[in-house]
């Protein structure tokens, strides 16, 4: 499998959530790695890459760093943007 490089230029999370940025990053990386290992690289990534502007992910009322990271990874893997 070819290496996949993901660059997140900016991730805006409301300060009111008081999430741990390191835990959020870790959850996002782990879940995205798992999804790529299980489901492969999405077709959209195989061309010129995928740019996601205005990404949004659905989470519970008060997400943890882990649940938000996992939800973002799923959204990124699917390539959904709003």
Order of alpha helices (4+ residues) and beta strands (2+ residues): alpha-alpha-alpha
